[in-house]
Amino acid sequence: MKNLLTNHQLGKALHDQRKTKGIKQSTIARNLKVSLSYISKVENGKIPIYAFLLFQYCKAIDMPVQDIFNAIADALWFFNAD
């Protein structure tokens, strides 16, 4: 169950940052040379993202990978604070 939460939080963090930067899923998919469906499934937490694609994704949205992990940590802290 913990992996699903992590996948969900990672996907949400990627989605939120992509949307904040005004970048379309299709642009990310093209840059990473993966399907639009793959990006959608990752952002919805349905499947994990490979580490090398995570680095490429972060590069495509001009965001350090550490910032994504910080966003996940913040979300998990908030989730577990209840």
Number of C-alpha atoms within 10 A of each C-alpha: 6 7 11 13 13 17 21 21 23 25 25 20 20 24 20 14 19 21 13 10 12 10 14 12 19 15 13 21 18 11 13 19 10 13 14 17 12 16 22 17 16 21 24 18 20 14 17 19 19 10 9 9 13 17 16 16 22 19 15 16 18 12 16 12 14 11 13 20 14 12 18 22 15 13 17 14 11 10 9 8 7 5
